[in-house]
Amino acid sequence: MILSSIFSAGAQTVKVYKGTSRYGSDVICTVKDSKVYKKTSSYSSDVICNIKGNRIYKGNGSYSSDMLYNIKDGKVYKGTGSYSSDIIMTIRDGKIFKGTSTYNSDVIANVKDGKVYSGTSSYNSDVEFSFDGNLTIEEFVAVWHAVKYSW
């Protein structure tokens, strides 16, 4: 099984929080209508990235030059890449692995019950961010980008 049930149909508004917080002041970004917005905004000027099919684009862009990632079979490719050397992470069974690896020693993070833990940890003190709904794998990667590279 490449993807576990933690990634499912989106089509709802999902808020992403710092750590385990659920305070409105700790919202990092919001996912709505295949777009990731800054904090709780829904203004088009606050779009961090948008999702079209299996592709994630910078801001509201939709040109190949705006493509941040494309996803196929749980593998996340940088930009328009399609070679194994372009894979920056692999998502499998609720774990995010570095590159094409699926070894436990290469786990960057793991996802369980709406929480994203550092490495293989399952301690609340190691929660990097959490979300309050279901995300597709594409939405999750867009959120990962927003959390890791947009702040």
N, C-alpha and C positions, 0 to 999 in steps of 0.2 A: 504494500500500500504506500503510495507516494505521499498522499496528503491525508491527514487525519481529519476527524470531524470538527476540529476547531476552526477550520476554514470552510465556510458554507456560503450560501446565497446571501448577499448583502441587501441592497435595496431598502435601507433604513438609515437613519441618522445615528452615527456612532461617535461618541466622544472618547478622546484619548487623553489620559491623565499621567502626570508625573508620578512615578512609583506606584504605591497602592492607594493614593489619595482619590477622593471622589468630590473634592471641593471644586466649585466652579472656577476659582482663581488658579487652580492647578491644571486646567485644560490646556494641553499642548496644541492639539489640532482637532478638527471635526471632519468626519467623512460623510458626505451627502451627495447623492446623485452622481456618483463616480468621480467626485472631486474631493481633494483634501484641502481644507481651509485652515488658515492661521487661527489659533485659539477657538473661539465660538462664532467667528464671523461667517457670513454667507455672501459676502460681497465678492464680485468677480475679481476685483483688484487684490483680494487676499487669497487667491488660489495658489497653493504651493505646487501642486501637481494634479494632473487629471488622468483618468484611466479610460482607454478605448480598447475594448477587447482584451488581448493579453499584453498590451503595451502601456507604458506609463510615460507621460510627457511632462516637461517642465512647465509650470504655470498653466496657462490656458492654451498652450501651443499644441499643434497637431502635425507639424512637419517633421521629417526624419531628423533634421538637425536639432529638434526639441526633445527627441526621444531619450529618456534617461535609462529605461530598462525594457526588456521584453522577456516574457516568461513562457517556458514550455516544459511540460512534464516535471514541474517542481524546480526547474533550474532557472536561475535569474541571470540573464545575460546583460552585460553593460551596453547601453545604447542600442544600436541596430545590429550588434554582433550576433553571430550564430555558430561560432566555433567554440570548441571546449575551452580554448584559452580565454574566451570572452566571459566565461561563467564566473560571477563574483560570489555567488552563494547557491546552495542547494537546500530546499525546504522539503523535509521528509519526516513523517510521523511526529509532527509537532516540534521538530528540532531544526535549527538553522545552522547549516554547516558552512565552513569556509570553502570557497571554490567548488570543485567537483567531489570533494571528500564526503564520505558518510561514516567516518570513524568518530567514535565518541571523543577522542582527543582533539578533534577539530570542530566541536560544537561551539558556535559563537553565542547562541542563546537558545532557549527553549520556551515554548508557549504552552500554558496550561490554564484553563479556566479564566481566560481573558487577561492573563498576566504574562508578561515577557520577562523571563529571568536571565541574568547573565550566565553564560556558559551552561554547565549542566546543573547549576544550583536549583533548589526548590525552596529556598528560604525567602521569607517576605522582605528581609533586608537587602536582597539581591534583585528585587523587582526593578527593572529599568523603566517600564511604563506599563499601563494597563488600559483596557478598553471595555466599554459597557454594552457590547452587542456582538453580532456576528460580522465577520469580514471575509470577503473572498480572498484568495491568495494574492490576487493583484492589488486589492485594497490594502492588504497587510504590507506588501512590499512598498507601496506608496507611503503608508504611515511610517514604516521603517526609515524610509528616505527622509521624510519630514522630521522625524525625531532625531535622527543621527546627523543629518547634514544641513538642516534649515535653521538651526538655532545656534 
